[in-house]
């Protein structure tokens, strides 16, 4: 696919489609723009290439238990063509997702946070 400031072009089963450049991937990997709260948002179903519409709500923050301890998470809900709740940590990273698709409830939850390797802590494998 290709993207411009106005749209995203993608291909599904040999057919080219266009979507608004601000369409949200159904992985919900990034926290939504606060300006979109209370509005209809477009969601790209990356499995089938369909463009869906849902209303975005921001709910009260919640405290969630993770491998790194308790974290305060922003909570969003979408209703419409998709029914999904997503939670993000203070860095805007997804930590939990609950959805219903074709009648099946799915829960995706962060279970482990891997600390990034800092060069000073990394073992030296090659001489410098």
N, C-alpha and C positions, 0 to 999 in steps of 0.2 A: 504494500500500500504506500501511499504518499500523502503528505499533509501540507496544507497551506494555512494562512491565518484565517481563511474563511471556511475551509472544509477538510475533511479526511476522505481520501479515496481508498477503497479496499475491494478485494475480489473474493467472491464466494462461489464455488462451483463454476468457475469460468465467467461469471457475470460481475461487471464492475458496478460498485455502489458508491454513493457519496453520503457523508454525514456531516453535521456541524462540527467544527474543530473542537468545540468544548464538550463533545459527547464523552460520557463516563464509561469506561470499560467495566464489564460486569464482575471483574476481579475486585473492584472497589479499593485498589491498592493505595490510592491517595485520598486524603481528606477533601471533602467537597469545599468549593468556594463559598464562604459565608453569605455572599450576595445571592446565592441560589436558594437559600432557605425560604420555604413557603411557595416556591415556584415549581413548575413542572421541569424536570430534567430529562435529558435524553440519555439512554443507557444502551450500549452496544453489547448484544448477546454474542460473545465471541465464539460460542459453539456453533451457532447457526447463522450468524451474520445479520440477525434481525435488529432493527432499531426499535427500542421500547421507550415508553414514557411513564414516569412516576413522579409523584409529588414528594418533595424532600422536606422533612421536619427535623429540627434539632430538639432532642429531649434533654432532660437533666443529666449532668455528668454522673458517672457511676464509678465506684471503686471496684476494680477487678483483681483477682489473685492471678499472678503469673509466676514463672520460674524466678524472675528477678524480684519478687515480692509484690506487695500491693501497689497498684498504680491507679491514678485518677484518669478516667477515660471519657472522651467526648462521645456522645451516643446520638446516632442519626437513624431515622426510619424513613423508608420509602414505600409508598403504596401506589398501586396502579397496575401497569402491565407486569411489574415485579413487586414482590413483597419481601423486603429485606431490612434487617437491622444491622448496623455496623458500628464498631467502637474503635476509636483511635487514641493512641497515647499522646503525650505532650509534644512529641516530635512529628505528629501527623501520620504515624505509621499504624496500619491496621493491626488490631490485637484480637478482634473477635468479629464473627459474622454469623448471623442466623438468617436463614431464608427458607422459603417454601417453593419448590419447583415440581410441577406435575404431581402435586399432592404429597410430596415427601419433604419433611423438615430436615434441614441440613445445618449442622453447627461446625464452624471452622474456628479454632481457637489457638492462639499463640501458646505454645507449651515450653519453649526454650528460647532464650536470648543468648546468642553467642557474642562474647566480648570481642571487639575487633583486635587484631594483632597489632601491637605497637612495635615499631622497629626495634626499640631498645630492649623489649622483652622477648623478641623472636630469637630462636637459636641461630647461631651463625653456621650456615651450611657450607659456604664458600669463603675462602680467605679474601680479605679486602686489600 
